[in-house]
Amino acid sequence: MAEEKEGKKYTTISIPTPLANKIKKRIEGTGFTNVSSYVIYVLREVLSGIEEESEDAFTKEDEERVKDRLRSLGYLDWGEIVCLSHTVES
C-alpha cells in the first residue's frame, strides 16, 4: 500500500515489534523523530555502502593490469610480492 508524502511515494513494511521497540530506545535524544526515519536512514547507508563496494571492485583483468604495471616499475617480482617490511610469496 503506497502513500504520498511531500511528493514522494512511500510503502508500508512490517518489522517485529521487539525490533521497533529497540529502535525507539536507540533514537531517544537523537534527531530521529520516529522509527521510520531511522530505518530509512539505516537502509540508505547500507545500500550506499554496498553500491560503493561493487563500484570499487576490481575485475581479474584490472588486477592483472595493475600487477603488470607494478612489475614494470619494479615493485613486484615474478612470483613474489615485495613489501616494505618483508617479502611474501604469492
C-alpha positions as YAML, in Angstrom:
chain: A
units: angstrom
residues:
- id: 1
  name: MET
  ca: [0.00, 0.00, 0.00]
- id: 2
  name: ALA
  ca: [1.73, 3.20, -1.21]
- id: 3
  name: GLU
  ca: [1.34, 6.58, 0.48]
- id: 4
  name: GLU
  ca: [2.36, 10.05, -0.77]
- id: 5
  name: LYS
  ca: [4.35, 12.43, 1.45]
- id: 6
  name: GLU
  ca: [5.94, 15.62, 0.12]
- id: 7
  name: GLY
  ca: [5.63, 14.37, -3.46]
- id: 8
  name: LYS
  ca: [7.38, 11.07, -2.68]
- id: 9
  name: LYS
  ca: [5.73, 7.69, -2.66]
- id: 10
  name: TYR
  ca: [6.10, 5.53, 0.43]
- id: 11
  name: THR
  ca: [5.14, 1.97, 1.19]
- id: 12
  name: THR
  ca: [4.49, 0.21, 4.45]
- id: 13
  name: ILE
  ca: [6.77, -2.56, 5.64]
- id: 14
  name: SER
  ca: [6.48, -4.59, 8.80]
- id: 15
  name: ILE
  ca: [9.21, -5.24, 11.31]
- id: 16
  name: PRO
  ca: [8.93, -7.27, 14.50]
- id: 17
  name: THR
  ca: [7.60, -5.29, 17.47]
- id: 18
  name: PRO
  ca: [10.65, -6.06, 19.66]
- id: 19
  name: LEU
  ca: [12.90, -4.59, 16.95]
- id: 20
  name: ALA
  ca: [10.72, -1.49, 16.66]
- id: 21
  name: ASN
  ca: [10.93, -1.06, 20.44]
- id: 22
  name: LYS
  ca: [14.74, -1.35, 20.35]
- id: 23
  name: ILE
  ca: [14.86, 1.28, 17.63]
- id: 24
  name: LYS
  ca: [12.60, 3.60, 19.67]
- id: 25
  name: LYS
  ca: [15.02, 3.33, 22.60]
- id: 26
  name: ARG
  ca: [18.03, 3.81, 20.34]
- id: 27
  name: ILE
  ca: [16.72, 7.03, 18.76]
- id: 28
  name: GLU
  ca: [15.81, 8.71, 22.06]
- id: 29
  name: GLY
  ca: [17.67, 12.01, 22.27]
- id: 30
  name: THR
  ca: [18.75, 11.92, 18.62]
- id: 31
  name: GLY
  ca: [17.48, 13.89, 15.65]
- id: 32
  name: PHE
  ca: [15.32, 11.00, 14.52]
- id: 33
  name: THR
  ca: [11.69, 11.73, 15.17]
- id: 34
  name: ASN
  ca: [10.33, 8.25, 14.55]
- id: 35
  name: VAL
  ca: [11.23, 4.65, 13.75]
- id: 36
  name: SER
  ca: [10.55, 5.13, 10.04]
- id: 37
  name: SER
  ca: [13.04, 7.97, 9.64]
- id: 38
  name: TYR
  ca: [15.74, 5.92, 11.39]
- id: 39
  name: VAL
  ca: [15.04, 2.80, 9.31]
- id: 40
  name: ILE
  ca: [15.14, 4.84, 6.09]
- id: 41
  name: TYR
  ca: [18.48, 6.34, 7.15]
- id: 42
  name: VAL
  ca: [19.99, 2.96, 8.01]
- id: 43
  name: LEU
  ca: [18.80, 1.32, 4.79]
- id: 44
  name: ARG
  ca: [20.19, 4.17, 2.70]
- id: 45
  name: GLU
  ca: [23.56, 3.88, 4.44]
- id: 46
  name: VAL
  ca: [23.68, 0.11, 3.95]
- id: 47
  name: LEU
  ca: [22.70, 0.31, 0.29]
- id: 48
  name: SER
  ca: [25.15, 3.13, -0.32]
- id: 49
  name: GLY
  ca: [27.95, 1.03, 1.17]
- id: 50
  name: ILE
  ca: [27.05, -1.95, -0.99]
- id: 51
  name: GLU
  ca: [26.97, 0.21, -4.11]
- id: 52
  name: GLU
  ca: [30.39, 1.69, -3.28]
- id: 53
  name: GLU
  ca: [31.86, -1.78, -2.75]
- id: 54
  name: SER
  ca: [30.58, -3.03, -6.08]
- id: 55
  name: GLU
  ca: [31.86, 0.07, -7.88]
- id: 56
  name: ASP
  ca: [35.33, -0.29, -6.37]
- id: 57
  name: ALA
  ca: [35.72, -3.99, -7.07]
- id: 58
  name: PHE
  ca: [38.50, -4.94, -9.45]
- id: 59
  name: THR
  ca: [37.96, -7.46, -12.20]
- id: 60
  name: LYS
  ca: [40.63, -10.11, -12.72]
- id: 61
  name: GLU
  ca: [41.67, -8.21, -15.86]
- id: 62
  name: ASP
  ca: [42.06, -4.98, -13.84]
- id: 63
  name: GLU
  ca: [44.09, -6.81, -11.21]
- id: 64
  name: GLU
  ca: [46.42, -8.29, -13.85]
- id: 65
  name: ARG
  ca: [46.94, -4.85, -15.44]
- id: 66
  name: VAL
  ca: [47.86, -3.39, -12.05]
- id: 67
  name: LYS
  ca: [50.24, -6.28, -11.31]
- id: 68
  name: ASP
  ca: [51.87, -5.91, -14.73]
- id: 69
  name: ARG
  ca: [52.34, -2.19, -14.16]
- id: 70
  name: LEU
  ca: [53.80, -2.76, -10.68]
- id: 71
  name: ARG
  ca: [56.17, -5.38, -12.11]
- id: 72
  name: SER
  ca: [57.30, -2.96, -14.82]
- id: 73
  name: LEU
  ca: [58.02, -0.37, -12.12]
- id: 74
  name: GLY
  ca: [59.99, -2.90, -10.06]
- id: 75
  name: TYR
  ca: [57.54, -3.18, -7.16]
- id: 76
  name: LEU
  ca: [56.60, -6.77, -7.98]
- id: 77
  name: ASP
  ca: [58.91, -9.58, -8.92]
- id: 78
  name: TRP
  ca: [57.58, -12.59, -10.82]
- id: 79
  name: GLY
  ca: [56.22, -14.99, -8.18]
- id: 80
  name: GLU
  ca: [56.59, -12.76, -5.15]
- id: 81
  name: ILE
  ca: [55.16, -9.59, -3.71]
- id: 82
  name: VAL
  ca: [57.78, -7.27, -2.27]
- id: 83
  name: CYS
  ca: [56.56, -5.30, 0.75]
- id: 84
  name: LEU
  ca: [58.42, -2.57, 2.62]
- id: 85
  name: SER
  ca: [58.99, -4.67, 5.72]
- id: 86
  name: HIS
  ca: [59.16, -8.19, 4.30]
- id: 87
  name: THR
  ca: [58.69, -10.40, 1.25]
- id: 88
  name: VAL
  ca: [55.56, -12.56, 0.91]
- id: 89
  name: GLU
  ca: [55.39, -15.47, -1.54]
- id: 90
  name: SER
  ca: [52.27, -15.26, -3.73]
...
